[in-house]
Each structure stands twice: as C-alpha cells, then as structure tokens.
Amino acid sequence: MTAEHSLQVDAIVLVKTGSIPKTSSGKIQRYACRTEFLTNSLDVVGNWSQKSLAKANFRCL
C-alpha cells in the first residue's frame, strides 16, 4: 500500500481504543494527535519506528 500511494512510513503506533483525541462531533483532532505523538503522551499499545522520533517530522493523518 505504501508503494501504491508513494508514502514513506517512518513510524507505526498502535494506541488503546478510544484514546485518540476527538471533537464533540467525533472527528479526530489532528493537531492534538500530533502533539501527543511528539510528546510521547499517547496511550501506546505497540509501536515501530524506522528512525529516531526526535529526528523525524511526523504528521497525523
């Protein structure tokens, strides 16, 4: 799938169900998600990283 969409995967993080910040209408709060990811405050169940998180530039989709 990554080759099909020309994406480079730097990290994969699995988080606890229901722990992603959302708006009152149920949409993912992308900025809050990114902030929690970069500050290591997500409720992580498992993860994989290709390179150091400190050196990477991540964006929540």
mmCIF file of the N, C-alpha and C atoms, coordinates in Angstrom:
data_MODEL
# 
_entry.id   MODEL 
# 
loop_
_atom_site.group_PDB 
_atom_site.id 
_atom_site.type_symbol 
_atom_site.label_atom_id 
_atom_site.label_alt_id 
_atom_site.label_comp_id 
_atom_site.label_asym_id 
_atom_site.label_entity_id 
_atom_site.label_seq_id 
_atom_site.pdbx_PDB_ins_code 
_atom_site.Cartn_x 
_atom_site.Cartn_y 
_atom_site.Cartn_z 
_atom_site.occupancy 
_atom_site.B_iso_or_equiv 
_atom_site.pdbx_formal_charge 
_atom_site.auth_seq_id 
_atom_site.auth_comp_id 
_atom_site.auth_asym_id 
_atom_site.auth_atom_id 
_atom_site.pdbx_PDB_model_num 
ATOM 1   N N  . MET A 1 1  ? 0.810   -1.187 0.000  1.00 0.00 ? 1  MET A N  1 
ATOM 2   C CA . MET A 1 1  ? 0.000   0.000  0.000  1.00 0.00 ? 1  MET A CA 1 
ATOM 3   C C  . MET A 1 1  ? 0.861   1.262  0.000  1.00 0.00 ? 1  MET A C  1 
ATOM 4   N N  . THR A 1 2  ? 2.003   1.261  0.695  1.00 0.00 ? 2  THR A N  1 
ATOM 5   C CA . THR A 1 2  ? 2.849   2.450  0.729  1.00 0.00 ? 2  THR A CA 1 
ATOM 6   C C  . THR A 1 2  ? 3.409   2.775  -0.655 1.00 0.00 ? 2  THR A C  1 
ATOM 7   N N  . ALA A 1 3  ? 3.779   1.759  -1.419 1.00 0.00 ? 3  ALA A N  1 
ATOM 8   C CA . ALA A 1 3  ? 4.303   1.996  -2.763 1.00 0.00 ? 3  ALA A CA 1 
ATOM 9   C C  . ALA A 1 3  ? 3.202   2.490  -3.695 1.00 0.00 ? 3  ALA A C  1 
ATOM 10  N N  . GLU A 1 4  ? 2.016   1.978  -3.516 1.00 0.00 ? 4  GLU A N  1 
ATOM 11  C CA . GLU A 1 4  ? 0.881   2.370  -4.350 1.00 0.00 ? 4  GLU A CA 1 
ATOM 12  C C  . GLU A 1 4  ? 0.567   3.863  -4.214 1.00 0.00 ? 4  GLU A C  1 
ATOM 13  N N  . HIS A 1 5  ? 0.764   4.407  -3.015 1.00 0.00 ? 5  HIS A N  1 
ATOM 14  C CA . HIS A 1 5  ? 0.449   5.813  -2.755 1.00 0.00 ? 5  HIS A CA 1 
ATOM 15  C C  . HIS A 1 5  ? 1.694   6.673  -2.596 1.00 0.00 ? 5  HIS A C  1 
ATOM 16  N N  . SER A 1 6  ? 2.858   6.146  -2.889 1.00 0.00 ? 6  SER A N  1 
ATOM 17  C CA . SER A 1 6  ? 4.135   6.855  -2.786 1.00 0.00 ? 6  SER A CA 1 
ATOM 18  C C  . SER A 1 6  ? 4.354   7.443  -1.390 1.00 0.00 ? 6  SER A C  1 
ATOM 19  N N  . LEU A 1 7  ? 4.116   6.641  -0.358 1.00 0.00 ? 7  LEU A N  1 
ATOM 20  C CA . LEU A 1 7  ? 4.316   7.073  1.015  1.00 0.00 ? 7  LEU A CA 1 
ATOM 21  C C  . LEU A 1 7  ? 5.526   6.381  1.611  1.00 0.00 ? 7  LEU A C  1 
ATOM 22  N N  . GLN A 1 8  ? 6.237   7.102  2.461  1.00 0.00 ? 8  GLN A N  1 
ATOM 23  C CA . GLN A 1 8  ? 7.323   6.511  3.214  1.00 0.00 ? 8  GLN A CA 1 
ATOM 24  C C  . GLN A 1 8  ? 6.869   6.426  4.664  1.00 0.00 ? 8  GLN A C  1 
ATOM 25  N N  . VAL A 1 9  ? 6.857   5.245  5.219  1.00 0.00 ? 9  VAL A N  1 
ATOM 26  C CA . VAL A 1 9  ? 6.417   5.050  6.591  1.00 0.00 ? 9  VAL A CA 1 
ATOM 27  C C  . VAL A 1 9  ? 7.614   5.205  7.522  1.00 0.00 ? 9  VAL A C  1 
ATOM 28  N N  . ASP A 1 10 ? 7.537   6.173  8.432  1.00 0.00 ? 10 ASP A N  1 
ATOM 29  C CA . ASP A 1 10 ? 8.598   6.394  9.413  1.00 0.00 ? 10 ASP A CA 1 
ATOM 30  C C  . ASP A 1 10 ? 8.264   5.753  10.746 1.00 0.00 ? 10 ASP A C  1 
ATOM 31  N N  . ALA A 1 11 ? 6.971   5.664  11.048 1.00 0.00 ? 11 ALA A N  1 
ATOM 32  C CA . ALA A 1 11 ? 6.576   5.075  12.329 1.00 0.00 ? 11 ALA A CA 1 
ATOM 33  C C  . ALA A 1 11 ? 5.143   4.574  12.246 1.00 0.00 ? 11 ALA A C  1 
ATOM 34  N N  . ILE A 1 12 ? 4.881   3.531  12.999 1.00 0.00 ? 12 ILE A N  1 
ATOM 35  C CA . ILE A 1 12 ? 3.536   2.987  13.155 1.00 0.00 ? 12 ILE A CA 1 
ATOM 36  C C  . ILE A 1 12 ? 3.302   2.876  14.653 1.00 0.00 ? 12 ILE A C  1 
ATOM 37  N N  . VAL A 1 13 ? 2.207   3.459  15.118 1.00 0.00 ? 13 VAL A N  1 
ATOM 38  C CA . VAL A 1 13 ? 1.894   3.435  16.539 1.00 0.00 ? 13 VAL A CA 1 
ATOM 39  C C  . VAL A 1 13 ? 0.480   2.909  16.712 1.00 0.00 ? 13 VAL A C  1 
ATOM 40  N N  . LEU A 1 14 ? 0.341   1.867  17.516 1.00 0.00 ? 14 LEU A N  1 
ATOM 41  C CA . LEU A 1 14 ? -0.975  1.339  17.867 1.00 0.00 ? 14 LEU A CA 1 
ATOM 42  C C  . LEU A 1 14 ? -1.346  1.895  19.237 1.00 0.00 ? 14 LEU A C  1 
ATOM 43  N N  . VAL A 1 15 ? -2.529  2.508  19.318 1.00 0.00 ? 15 VAL A N  1 
ATOM 44  C CA . VAL A 1 15 ? -2.957  3.122  20.568 1.00 0.00 ? 15 VAL A CA 1 
ATOM 45  C C  . VAL A 1 15 ? -4.199  2.428  21.105 1.00 0.00 ? 15 VAL A C  1 
ATOM 46  N N  . LYS A 1 16 ? -4.426  2.594  22.398 1.00 0.00 ? 16 LYS A N  1 
ATOM 47  C CA . LYS A 1 16 ? -5.578  2.000  23.057 1.00 0.00 ? 16 LYS A CA 1 
ATOM 48  C C  . LYS A 1 16 ? -6.866  2.530  22.429 1.00 0.00 ? 16 LYS A C  1 
ATOM 49  N N  . THR A 1 17 ? -7.833  1.653  22.232 1.00 0.00 ? 17 THR A N  1 
ATOM 50  C CA . THR A 1 17 ? -9.122  2.024  21.662 1.00 0.00 ? 17 THR A CA 1 
ATOM 51  C C  . THR A 1 17 ? -9.742  3.171  22.445 1.00 0.00 ? 17 THR A C  1 
ATOM 52  N N  . GLY A 1 18 ? -10.192 4.198  21.703 1.00 0.00 ? 18 GLY A N  1 
ATOM 53  C CA . GLY A 1 18 ? -10.863 5.337  22.318 1.00 0.00 ? 18 GLY A CA 1 
ATOM 54  C C  . GLY A 1 18 ? -9.949  6.392  22.896 1.00 0.00 ? 18 GLY A C  1 
ATOM 55  N N  . SER A 1 19 ? -8.631  6.247  22.723 1.00 0.00 ? 19 SER A N  1 
ATOM 56  C CA . SER A 1 19 ? -7.704  7.198  23.340 1.00 0.00 ? 19 SER A CA 1 
ATOM 57  C C  . SER A 1 19 ? -7.277  8.346  22.421 1.00 0.00 ? 19 SER A C  1 
ATOM 58  N N  . ILE A 1 20 ? -7.656  8.302  21.150 1.00 0.00 ? 20 ILE A N  1 
ATOM 59  C CA . ILE A 1 20 ? -7.320  9.383  20.215 1.00 0.00 ? 20 ILE A CA 1 
ATOM 60  C C  . ILE A 1 20 ? -8.213  10.589 20.516 1.00 0.00 ? 20 ILE A C  1 
ATOM 61  N N  . PRO A 1 21 ? -7.626  11.785 20.631 1.00 0.00 ? 21 PRO A N  1 
ATOM 62  C CA . PRO A 1 21 ? -8.444  12.978 20.898 1.00 0.00 ? 21 PRO A CA 1 
ATOM 63  C C  . PRO A 1 21 ? -9.401  13.259 19.740 1.00 0.00 ? 21 PRO A C  1 
ATOM 64  N N  . LYS A 1 22 ? -10.675 13.516 20.082 1.00 0.00 ? 22 LYS A N  1 
ATOM 65  C CA . LYS A 1 22 ? -11.695 13.776 19.066 1.00 0.00 ? 22 LYS A CA 1 
ATOM 66  C C  . LYS A 1 22 ? -12.522 14.996 19.434 1.00 0.00 ? 22 LYS A C  1 
ATOM 67  N N  . THR A 1 23 ? -13.138 15.587 18.414 1.00 0.00 ? 23 THR A N  1 
ATOM 68  C CA . THR A 1 23 ? -14.043 16.705 18.626 1.00 0.00 ? 23 THR A CA 1 
ATOM 69  C C  . THR A 1 23 ? -15.372 16.173 19.145 1.00 0.00 ? 23 THR A C  1 
ATOM 70  N N  . SER A 1 24 ? -16.267 17.064 19.521 1.00 0.00 ? 24 SER A N  1 
ATOM 71  C CA . SER A 1 24 ? -17.576 16.644 20.013 1.00 0.00 ? 24 SER A CA 1 
ATOM 72  C C  . SER A 1 24 ? -18.389 15.945 18.923 1.00 0.00 ? 24 SER A C  1 
ATOM 73  N N  . SER A 1 25 ? -18.061 16.205 17.653 1.00 0.00 ? 25 SER A N  1 
ATOM 74  C CA . SER A 1 25 ? -18.761 15.534 16.552 1.00 0.00 ? 25 SER A CA 1 
ATOM 75  C C  . SER A 1 25 ? -18.081 14.227 16.135 1.00 0.00 ? 25 SER A C  1 
ATOM 76  N N  . GLY A 1 26 ? -16.973 13.857 16.808 1.00 0.00 ? 26 GLY A N  1 
ATOM 77  C CA . GLY A 1 26 ? -16.323 12.578 16.553 1.00 0.00 ? 26 GLY A CA 1 
ATOM 78  C C  . GLY A 1 26 ? -15.172 12.605 15.570 1.00 0.00 ? 26 GLY A C  1 
ATOM 79  N N  . LYS A 1 27 ? -14.798 13.788 15.086 1.00 0.00 ? 27 LYS A N  1 
ATOM 80  C CA . LYS A 1 27 ? -13.666 13.888 14.163 1.00 0.00 ? 27 LYS A CA 1 
ATOM 81  C C  . LYS A 1 27 ? -12.357 13.863 14.950 1.00 0.00 ? 27 LYS A C  1 
ATOM 82  N N  . ILE A 1 28 ? -11.317 13.276 14.355 1.00 0.00 ? 28 ILE A N  1 
ATOM 83  C CA . ILE A 1 28 ? -10.002 13.235 15.000 1.00 0.00 ? 28 ILE A CA 1 
ATOM 84  C C  . ILE A 1 28 ? -9.413  14.638 15.048 1.00 0.00 ? 28 ILE A C  1 
ATOM 85  N N  . GLN A 1 29 ? -8.923  15.031 16.217 1.00 0.00 ? 29 GLN A N  1 
ATOM 86  C CA . GLN A 1 29 ? -8.247  16.316 16.369 1.00 0.00 ? 29 GLN A CA 1 
ATOM 87  C C  . GLN A 1 29 ? -6.788  16.117 15.963 1.00 0.00 ? 29 GLN A C  1 
ATOM 88  N N  . ARG A 1 30 ? -6.486  16.398 14.709 1.00 0.00 ? 30 ARG A N  1 
ATOM 89  C CA . ARG A 1 30 ? -5.167  16.079 14.151 1.00 0.00 ? 30 ARG A CA 1 
ATOM 90  C C  . ARG A 1 30 ? -4.028  16.784 14.866 1.00 0.00 ? 30 ARG A C  1 
ATOM 91  N N  . TYR A 1 31 ? -4.211  18.069 15.188 1.00 0.00 ? 31 TYR A N  1 
ATOM 92  C CA . TYR A 1 31 ? -3.138  18.806 15.854 1.00 0.00 ? 31 TYR A CA 1 
ATOM 93  C C  . TYR A 1 31 ? -2.880  18.221 17.242 1.00 0.00 ? 31 TYR A C  1 
ATOM 94  N N  . ALA A 1 32 ? -3.940  17.912 17.977 1.00 0.00 ? 32 ALA A N  1 
ATOM 95  C CA . ALA A 1 32 ? -3.788  17.308 19.309 1.00 0.00 ? 32 ALA A CA 1 
ATOM 96  C C  . ALA A 1 32 ? -3.145  15.927 19.200 1.00 0.00 ? 32 ALA A C  1 
ATOM 97  N N  . CYS A 1 33 ? -3.517  15.179 18.173 1.00 0.00 ? 33 CYS A N  1 
ATOM 98  C CA . CYS A 1 33 ? -2.928  13.857 17.942 1.00 0.00 ? 33 CYS A CA 1 
ATOM 99  C C  . CYS A 1 33 ? -1.425  13.986 17.697 1.00 0.00 ? 33 CYS A C  1 
ATOM 100 N N  . ARG A 1 34 ? -1.051  14.913 16.842 1.00 0.00 ? 34 ARG A N  1 
ATOM 101 C CA . ARG A 1 34 ? 0.365   15.140 16.534 1.00 0.00 ? 34 ARG A CA 1 
ATOM 102 C C  . ARG A 1 34 ? 1.135   15.546 17.785 1.00 0.00 ? 34 ARG A C  1 
ATOM 103 N N  . THR A 1 35 ? 0.557   16.464 18.565 1.00 0.00 ? 35 THR A N  1 
ATOM 104 C CA . THR A 1 35 ? 1.196   16.926 19.789 1.00 0.00 ? 35 THR A CA 1 
ATOM 105 C C  . THR A 1 35 ? 1.409   15.776 20.768 1.00 0.00 ? 35 THR A C  1 
ATOM 106 N N  . GLU A 1 36 ? 0.391   14.950 20.965 1.00 0.00 ? 36 GLU A N  1 
ATOM 107 C CA . GLU A 1 36 ? 0.516   13.803 21.870 1.00 0.00 ? 36 GLU A CA 1 
ATOM 108 C C  . GLU A 1 36 ? 1.544   12.804 21.360 1.00 0.00 ? 36 GLU A C  1 
ATOM 109 N N  . PHE A 1 37 ? 1.609   12.618 20.048 1.00 0.00 ? 37 PHE A N  1 
ATOM 110 C CA . PHE A 1 37 ? 2.601   11.706 19.468 1.00 0.00 ? 37 PHE A CA 1 
ATOM 111 C C  . PHE A 1 37 ? 4.011   12.223 19.734 1.00 0.00 ? 37 PHE A C  1 
ATOM 112 N N  . LEU A 1 38 ? 4.245   13.497 19.457 1.00 0.00 ? 38 LEU A N  1 
ATOM 113 C CA . LEU A 1 38 ? 5.583   14.063 19.603 1.00 0.00 ? 38 LEU A CA 1 
ATOM 114 C C  . LEU A 1 38 ? 6.026   14.189 21.059 1.00 0.00 ? 38 LEU A C  1 
ATOM 115 N N  . THR A 1 39 ? 5.081   14.282 21.978 1.00 0.00 ? 39 THR A N  1 
ATOM 116 C CA . THR A 1 39 ? 5.429   14.386 23.401 1.00 0.00 ? 39 THR A CA 1 
ATOM 117 C C  . THR A 1 39 ? 5.338   13.037 24.108 1.00 0.00 ? 39 THR A C  1 
ATOM 118 N N  . ASN A 1 40 ? 5.138   11.979 23.330 1.00 0.00 ? 40 ASN A N  1 
ATOM 119 C CA . ASN A 1 40 ? 5.038   10.619 23.865 1.00 0.00 ? 40 ASN A CA 1 
ATOM 120 C C  . ASN A 1 40 ? 3.938   10.476 24.919 1.00 0.00 ? 40 ASN A C  1 
ATOM 121 N N  . SER A 1 41 ? 2.806   11.158 24.710 1.00 0.00 ? 41 SER A N  1 
ATOM 122 C CA . SER A 1 41 ? 1.715   11.042 25.681 1.00 0.00 ? 41 SER A CA 1 
ATOM 123 C C  . SER A 1 41 ? 0.518   10.262 25.159 1.00 0.00 ? 41 SER A C  1 
ATOM 124 N N  . LEU A 1 42 ? 0.674   9.600  24.006 1.00 0.00 ? 42 LEU A N  1 
ATOM 125 C CA . LEU A 1 42 ? -0.380  8.708  23.520 1.00 0.00 ? 42 LEU A CA 1 
ATOM 126 C C  . LEU A 1 42 ? -0.398  7.448  24.376 1.00 0.00 ? 42 LEU A C  1 
ATOM 127 N N  . ASP A 1 43 ? -1.563  6.820  24.493 1.00 0.00 ? 43 ASP A N  1 
ATOM 128 C CA . ASP A 1 43 ? -1.695  5.565  25.243 1.00 0.00 ? 43 ASP A CA 1 
ATOM 129 C C  . ASP A 1 43 ? -1.299  4.417  24.304 1.00 0.00 ? 43 ASP A C  1 
ATOM 130 N N  . VAL A 1 44 ? 0.008   4.202  24.151 1.00 0.00 ? 44 VAL A N  1 
ATOM 131 C CA . VAL A 1 44 ? 0.565   3.276  23.164 1.00 0.00 ? 44 VAL A CA 1 
ATOM 132 C C  . VAL A 1 44 ? 0.442   1.825  23.620 1.00 0.00 ? 44 VAL A C  1 
ATOM 133 N N  . VAL A 1 45 ? -0.042  0.997  22.696 1.00 0.00 ? 45 VAL A N  1 
ATOM 134 C CA . VAL A 1 45 ? -0.123  -0.447 22.916 1.00 0.00 ? 45 VAL A CA 1 
ATOM 135 C C  . VAL A 1 45 ? 1.072   -1.129 22.254 1.00 0.00 ? 45 VAL A C  1 
ATOM 136 N N  . GLY A 1 46 ? 1.496   -0.613 21.100 1.00 0.00 ? 46 GLY A N  1 
ATOM 137 C CA . GLY A 1 46 ? 2.649   -1.143 20.382 1.00 0.00 ? 46 GLY A CA 1 
ATOM 138 C C  . GLY A 1 46 ? 3.129   -0.113 19.377 1.00 0.00 ? 46 GLY A C  1 
ATOM 139 N N  . ASN A 1 47 ? 4.410   -0.200 18.992 1.00 0.00 ? 47 ASN A N  1 
ATOM 140 C CA . ASN A 1 47 ? 4.922   0.755  18.007 1.00 0.00 ? 47 ASN A CA 1 
ATOM 141 C C  . ASN A 1 47 ? 6.099   0.185  17.236 1.00 0.00 ? 47 ASN A C  1 
ATOM 142 N N  . TRP A 1 48 ? 6.388   0.836  16.125 1.00 0.00 ? 48 TRP A N  1 
ATOM 143 C CA . TRP A 1 48 ? 7.523   0.530  15.275 1.00 0.00 ? 48 TRP A CA 1 
ATOM 144 C C  . TRP A 1 48 ? 8.025   1.839  14.719 1.00 0.00 ? 48 TRP A C  1 
ATOM 145 N N  . SER A 1 49 ? 9.332   2.023  14.662 1.00 0.00 ? 49 SER A N  1 
ATOM 146 C CA . SER A 1 49 ? 9.906   3.253  14.135 1.00 0.00 ? 49 SER A CA 1 
ATOM 147 C C  . SER A 1 49 ? 11.127  2.934  13.294 1.00 0.00 ? 49 SER A C  1 
ATOM 148 N N  . GLN A 1 50 ? 11.212  3.584  12.133 1.00 0.00 ? 50 GLN A N  1 
ATOM 149 C CA . GLN A 1 50 ? 12.351  3.389  11.247 1.00 0.00 ? 50 GLN A CA 1 
ATOM 150 C C  . GLN A 1 50 ? 13.547  4.198  11.717 1.00 0.00 ? 50 GLN A C  1 
ATOM 151 N N  . LYS A 1 51 ? 13.311  5.367  12.270 1.00 0.00 ? 51 LYS A N  1 
ATOM 152 C CA . LYS A 1 51 ? 14.404  6.200  12.759 1.00 0.00 ? 51 LYS A CA 1 
ATOM 153 C C  . LYS A 1 51 ? 13.981  6.889  14.048 1.00 0.00 ? 51 LYS A C  1 
ATOM 154 N N  . SER A 1 52 ? 14.884  7.532  14.694 1.00 0.00 ? 52 SER A N  1 
ATOM 155 C CA . SER A 1 52 ? 14.624  8.185  15.969 1.00 0.00 ? 52 SER A CA 1 
ATOM 156 C C  . SER A 1 52 ? 13.466  9.180  15.856 1.00 0.00 ? 52 SER A C  1 
ATOM 157 N N  . LEU A 1 53 ? 12.543  9.140  16.809 1.00 0.00 ? 53 LEU A N  1 
ATOM 158 C CA . LEU A 1 53 ? 11.399  10.053 16.787 1.00 0.00 ? 53 LEU A CA 1 
ATOM 159 C C  . LEU A 1 53 ? 11.841  11.505 16.912 1.00 0.00 ? 53 LEU A C  1 
ATOM 160 N N  . ALA A 1 54 ? 12.935  11.754 17.579 1.00 0.00 ? 54 ALA A N  1 
ATOM 161 C CA . ALA A 1 54 ? 13.411  13.119 17.762 1.00 0.00 ? 54 ALA A CA 1 
ATOM 162 C C  . ALA A 1 54 ? 13.869  13.745 16.447 1.00 0.00 ? 54 ALA A C  1 
ATOM 163 N N  . LYS A 1 55 ? 14.307  12.929 15.497 1.00 0.00 ? 55 LYS A N  1 
ATOM 164 C CA . LYS A 1 55 ? 14.818  13.438 14.231 1.00 0.00 ? 55 LYS A CA 1 
ATOM 165 C C  . LYS A 1 55 ? 13.769  13.438 13.129 1.00 0.00 ? 55 LYS A C  1 
ATOM 166 N N  . ALA A 1 56 ? 12.647  12.803 13.369 1.00 0.00 ? 56 ALA A N  1 
ATOM 167 C CA . ALA A 1 56 ? 11.625  12.666 12.335 1.00 0.00 ? 56 ALA A CA 1 
ATOM 168 C C  . ALA A 1 56 ? 10.637  13.808 12.359 1.00 0.00 ? 56 ALA A C  1 
ATOM 169 N N  . ASN A 1 57 ? 10.014  14.064 11.220 1.00 0.00 ? 57 ASN A N  1 
ATOM 170 C CA . ASN A 1 57 ? 8.977   15.073 11.102 1.00 0.00 ? 57 ASN A CA 1 
ATOM 171 C C  . ASN A 1 57 ? 7.671   14.339 10.827 1.00 0.00 ? 57 ASN A C  1 
ATOM 172 N N  . PHE A 1 58 ? 6.804   14.221 11.851 1.00 0.00 ? 58 PHE A N  1 
ATOM 173 C CA . PHE A 1 58 ? 5.605   13.410 11.721 1.00 0.00 ? 58 PHE A CA 1 
ATOM 174 C C  . PHE A 1 58 ? 4.373   14.266 11.541 1.00 0.00 ? 58 PHE A C  1 
ATOM 175 N N  . ARG A 1 59 ? 3.381   13.667 10.907 1.00 0.00 ? 59 ARG A N  1 
ATOM 176 C CA . ARG A 1 59 ? 2.103   14.319 10.676 1.00 0.00 ? 59 ARG A CA 1 
ATOM 177 C C  . ARG A 1 59 ? 1.018   13.280 10.862 1.00 0.00 ? 59 ARG A C  1 
ATOM 178 N N  . CYS A 1 60 ? 0.020   13.582 11.666 1.00 0.00 ? 60 CYS A N  1 
ATOM 179 C CA . CYS A 1 60 ? -1.100  12.671 11.856 1.00 0.00 ? 60 CYS A CA 1 
ATOM 180 C C  . CYS A 1 60 ? -2.085  12.845 10.710 1.00 0.00 ? 60 CYS A C  1 
ATOM 181 N N  . LEU A 1 61 ? -2.489  11.755 10.125 1.00 0.00 ? 61 LEU A N  1 
ATOM 182 C CA . LEU A 1 61 ? -3.439  11.812 9.008  1.00 0.00 ? 61 LEU A CA 1 
ATOM 183 C C  . LEU A 1 61 ? -4.824  11.485 9.472  1.00 0.00 ? 61 LEU A C  1 
# 
